Amino acid sequence: MQIPKVGFVSLGCPKAGSDAERILTQLRAEGYEISGSYEQSDLVVVNTCGFIDSAVQESLDAIGEALHKNGKVIVTGCLGAKQDVVQNAHPSVLAITGPHALEEVMAHVHTHLPKPHDPYTDLVPPQGVRLTPNHYAYLKISEGCNHRCSFCIIPSMRGDLVSRPIGEVMNEAENLVNAGVSEILVISQDTSAYGVDVKYRSGFWNGRPLKTRMTELCKALSELGVWVRLHYVYPYPHVDEVIPLMADGLILPYLDVPFQHASPRILKSMKRPASSENNLARIKAWRDICPDITVRSTFIAGFPGETEQDFQMLLDFLEEAQLDRVGCFAYSAVDGAKANDLPDQVPEEVKQARLSRFMEVQERISAAKLQSKIGTMQTVLVDELTTDEHDNVIAIGRTKADAPEIDGVVYLQDAEGLNPGDFVEVQILGADGHDLVGGPPK
């Protein structure tokens, strides 16, 4: 097998040179050969400088020379941070990254020049080693969080928001689909904030620019032909942009939104964004655009300072919002959380009593919603097979409204011949408070 060759041009200061050394080291570690000739290279990486005008021009000239003599060019370095300057001068470059972008550069190299086979490292498949079943996978798009919720210590453990390069995310998603995944579950600490830390800068996937932003990510993921499910979505205004994608069947009509409470006073004490009134209006607007949207959420009962009036606001919110899937937790102190120091801690027995009252209300709402599905046709993704006491094959699957392990399931009768990962159209024959029973259409 011919060893792929990468040409490399590095301009600028010692810091740029250090970046170049890291990229070259990684290229060699992965088996690429570094070529000193444009003509003999399969592609060229140009590490640019953009500090002063003369350096900008030198970098643009180097990119132009590489394009003229080779044709396949990836741009990185300081001038890459001014993406529009590079794109306006040389729109045919394969990809552009800023400085300190080893992972992004390597992702683009992998896209346009697949790395050579290594019998040691290639024992690991392209999609990596996963803990989930073969037919669904979690896709983490960022690390950390910029919020400082008083009950949470995630930022102290994982730091502020760091979004993964969108090209890297899309390459991982594509590898998962190529490996047979039927459902991608998008996760992060704050999915709505994807790209905020990098000011939504553009990356590249399959040679085309993509903004590092939730809406553009969802549109790109929808092209892969699998279920795409969004988790941990804060109710920012721009979330409204993905609802039409759900209405058009491009991504699943499902939002996991951690509202946490409904009392303005408690939300303020929690340091949470948005208010219950805004959330109710937004849910209504979402349903107007996409009537079959499933909204799931989590709440905390017994937060420090929560009065009976605050808790009643939460119950009233549940009645009005009519959420499809809901989880609730009695507040529990977490070592290091600011909420531990708040006054008026709620007694444990009161917390548990409120949790029970909350779940009674939500179980009634959820049961009614499931009952309304009896007689409807639903697309079900099969998760596993089992047998009943008469050795009849039963499939356990999920509808578009159900995320694995946290929502309900559908028990499918007459499941002979089905396999995990199969999609099947079924008629809903029955329901209880949490799950559905389905079978062949009558």
Residue pairs with C-beta under 8 A, 6 or more apart in sequence:
1 116
1 117
3 31
3 32
3 33
3 116
4 31
4 32
4 33
4 42
4 113
4 114
4 115
4 116
5 32
5 33
5 34
5 35
5 40
5 41
5 42
6 27
6 32
6 33
6 34
6 35
6 41
6 42
6 43
6 44
6 45
6 109
6 113
7 34
7 35
7 36
7 37
7 38
7 40
7 41
7 43
7 44
7 45
7 66
7 70
8 20
8 23
8 24
8 27
8 34
8 44
8 45
8 47
9 44
9 45
9 46
9 47
9 62
9 66
10 16
10 17
10 20
10 47
11 46
11 47
11 48
11 49
11 55
11 58
11 59
11 62
11 77
12 47
12 48
12 49
12 51
12 55
12 59
12 77
12 78
13 49
13 51
15 99
16 47
16 48
16 49
16 77
16 78
16 99
19 47
19 76
19 77
19 99
19 100
19 101
19 102
20 47
22 102
23 45
23 47
23 76
23 102
23 105
23 106
24 34
26 102
26 106
27 34
27 106
27 109
28 34
30 106
30 115
30 116
30 118
31 115
31 116
31 117
31 118
32 109
32 113
32 115
32 116
35 41
38 44
38 65
38 66
38 69
38 70
39 69
39 70
41 70
42 72
42 113
43 70
43 72
43 73
43 74
43 94
43 109
43 112
43 113
44 66
44 70
44 72
44 73
44 74
45 73
45 74
45 75
45 76
45 105
45 109
46 59
46 62
46 63
46 66
46 73
46 74
46 75
46 76
46 77
47 76
47 77
48 59
48 62
48 63
48 75
48 76
48 77
48 78
48 79
48 80
48 86
49 55
49 56
49 58
49 59
49 77
49 78
49 79
50 56
50 59
50 77
50 78
50 79
50 80
50 81
50 82
50 85
51 78
55 79
56 79
56 82
56 85
59 77
59 79
60 79
60 85
60 86
60 89
60 90
63 73
63 75
63 86
63 89
63 90
63 93
64 89
64 90
66 73
67 73
67 90
67 92
67 93
72 94
72 112
72 113
73 90
73 92
73 93
73 94
74 93
74 94
74 95
74 96
74 97
74 105
74 108
74 109
74 112
75 86
75 90
75 93
75 95
75 96
75 97
76 96
76 97
76 98
76 99
76 101
76 104
76 105
77 98
77 99
78 98
78 99
79 85
79 86
80 86
80 96
80 97
80 98
80 99
80 101
81 98
81 99
83 96
83 201
83 202
86 93
86 96
87 93
87 96
87 209
94 108
94 112
94 204
94 207
95 104
95 108
95 111
95 112
95 167
95 203
95 204
95 207
96 202
96 204
97 104
97 105
97 108
97 165
97 203
98 201
101 165
103 165
103 168
104 165
104 167
104 168
104 203
107 165
107 167
107 168
107 171
108 167
108 204
109 115
110 171
111 167
111 171
111 204
111 205
111 206
111 207
112 207
125 179
126 175
126 178
126 179
127 137
127 172
127 175
127 176
127 178
127 179
127 181
128 172
128 175
130 137
132 138
132 404
133 383
133 384
133 420
133 421
134 179
134 180
134 181
134 420
134 421
135 180
135 181
135 182
135 183
135 381
135 383
135 420
135 421
136 181
136 182
136 183
136 184
136 185
136 227
136 381
136 404
137 176
137 181
137 183
137 184
137 185
138 184
138 185
138 187
139 169
139 172
139 173
139 176
139 184
139 185
139 186
139 187
140 164
140 187
140 188
141 163
141 164
141 169
141 186
141 187
141 188
141 191
141 194
141 217
142 161
142 162
142 163
142 164
142 188
142 189
142 190
142 191
142 193
142 194
142 197
143 158
143 159
143 161
143 162
143 164
143 188
143 189
144 154
144 155
144 158
144 159
144 160
144 161
144 162
144 189
145 152
145 154
145 155
145 158
145 160
145 161
145 189
145 190
145 193
146 155
146 160
146 161
146 190
146 193
146 196
146 197
147 155
147 190
147 234
147 271
147 272
147 273
148 155
148 271
148 338
149 260
149 270
149 271
149 272
150 269
150 270
150 271
150 337
150 338
150 339
150 342
151 270
151 300
151 303
151 331
151 334
151 337
151 338
151 339
152 334
152 337
153 334
153 335
153 336
153 337
154 189
156 336
158 189
160 197
161 189
161 190
161 193
161 196
161 197
162 197
163 193
163 194
163 195
163 196
163 197
163 198
163 212
165 203
165 212
166 195
166 202
166 203
166 205
166 210
166 211
166 212
166 216
166 217
166 220
167 203
167 204
167 205
167 210
168 203
169 217
170 205
170 206
170 210
170 217
170 220
170 221
171 205
173 184
173 221
173 224
174 224
176 184
177 184
177 224
177 225
177 226
180 421
181 226
182 226
182 227
182 381
182 421
182 423
183 226
183 227
183 228
183 229
183 381
184 221
184 224
184 226
184 227
184 228
184 229
185 229
185 231
185 403
185 404
186 217
186 218
186 221
186 228
186 229
186 230
186 231
187 231
187 232
188 194
188 232
189 232
190 232
190 234
191 214
191 230
191 231
191 232
191 233
191 234
192 214
192 233
192 234
192 235
192 236
192 238
192 239
193 234
193 236
194 212
194 213
194 214
194 217
195 201
195 211
195 212
195 213
195 214
198 212
200 211
200 212
200 213
201 211
201 212
202 209
202 210
202 211
202 212
203 209
203 210
203 212
204 210
205 220
210 216
210 217
210 220
214 233
214 238
214 239
214 242
215 238
215 241
215 242
215 245
218 228
218 230
218 242
218 245
218 250
218 251
219 245
219 250
221 228
221 251
222 228
222 245
222 250
222 251
227 252
227 381
227 400
228 250
228 251
228 252
229 251
229 252
229 254
229 256
229 403
230 242
230 251
230 252
230 254
230 255
230 256
231 256
231 403
232 256
232 258
233 239
233 255
233 256
233 257
234 257
234 258
234 273
234 274
235 257
235 259
235 273
235 274
235 278
235 279
235 282
236 273
239 255
239 282
240 282
240 285
240 286
242 251
243 285
243 286
243 289
243 290
243 293
244 289
244 290
245 251
246 252
246 253
246 254
246 290
246 293
247 253
247 289
247 290
252 400
253 290
253 292
253 293
253 294
253 400
253 401
254 293
254 294
254 296
254 400
254 401
254 403
255 286
255 293
255 294
255 295
255 296
256 296
256 297
256 403
257 295
257 296
257 297
258 297
258 298
259 276
259 279
259 297
259 298
259 299
259 317
260 267
260 270
260 272
260 298
260 299
260 300
261 267
261 270
261 272
261 276
261 299
261 300
261 303
261 310
261 314
262 276
262 279
262 313
262 314
262 316
262 317
262 318
263 276
263 306
263 309
263 310
263 311
263 313
263 314
264 275
264 276
265 305
265 310
266 303
266 305
266 306
266 310
267 274
267 275
267 276
269 303
269 304
269 305
269 339
269 342
270 300
270 303
270 339
274 282
276 313
276 317
279 317
279 321
280 317
280 320
280 321
283 295
283 321
283 323
286 293
286 295
287 293
294 324
294 325
294 400
294 401
295 321
295 323
295 324
295 325
296 323
296 324
296 325
296 326
296 327
296 403
296 406
296 407
297 323
297 325
297 326
297 327
298 326
298 327
298 328
298 329
299 314
299 326
299 327
299 328
299 329
299 358
300 328
300 329
300 330
300 331
301 311
301 314
301 328
301 329
301 330
301 331
301 351
301 354
301 355
301 358
302 330
302 331
302 346
302 350
302 351
302 352
302 354
302 355
303 331
303 339
303 346
304 331
304 339
304 342
304 343
304 344
304 345
304 346
305 342
305 343
305 344
305 346
306 331
306 346
306 354
311 354
311 357
314 358
315 357
315 358
315 361
318 326
318 358
318 361
318 362
318 365
319 361
319 365
322 365
322 369
323 362
323 365
324 366
324 369
324 401
325 366
325 401
325 402
325 406
325 407
325 408
326 362
326 365
326 366
327 406
328 355
328 358
328 359
328 362
329 355
330 348
330 351
330 352
330 354
330 355
331 339
331 346
331 351
333 339
333 340
334 340
346 354
363 433
366 433
366 434
367 431
367 432
367 433
370 408
370 431
370 432
370 433
370 434
370 435
370 436
371 431
373 428
373 431
373 436
374 428
374 429
374 430
374 431
375 427
375 428
376 427
376 428
377 425
377 426
377 427
377 428
377 441
378 399
378 400
378 410
378 425
378 426
378 427
378 428
378 436
378 438
379 399
379 400
379 423
379 424
379 425
380 395
380 397
380 398
380 399
380 410
380 412
380 423
380 424
380 425
380 426
380 438
381 397
381 398
381 399
381 421
381 422
381 423
382 395
382 396
382 397
382 412
382 415
382 418
382 419
382 420
382 421
382 422
382 423
382 424
383 396
383 397
383 398
383 404
383 409
383 420
384 395
384 396
384 420
385 393
385 394
385 395
385 396
385 415
385 418
385 419
385 420
386 393
386 394
386 395
386 396
387 393
387 394
388 394
392 413
392 414
393 414
393 415
393 416
393 418
394 411
394 412
394 413
394 415
395 411
395 412
395 415
395 418
395 424
396 409
396 410
396 411
396 412
397 409
397 410
397 412
397 424
398 404
398 407
398 408
398 409
398 410
399 410
399 436
401 407
402 408
402 409
402 410
408 434
408 435
408 436
409 435
409 436
410 426
410 428
410 435
410 436
410 437
410 438
411 435
411 436
411 437
411 438
412 418
412 424
412 426
412 438
412 439
413 429
413 437
413 438
413 439
413 440
414 439
414 440
418 424
425 441
426 438
426 439
426 440
426 441
427 438
427 439
427 440
427 441
427 442
428 436
428 437
428 438
429 437
429 438
429 439
430 436
430 437
431 437
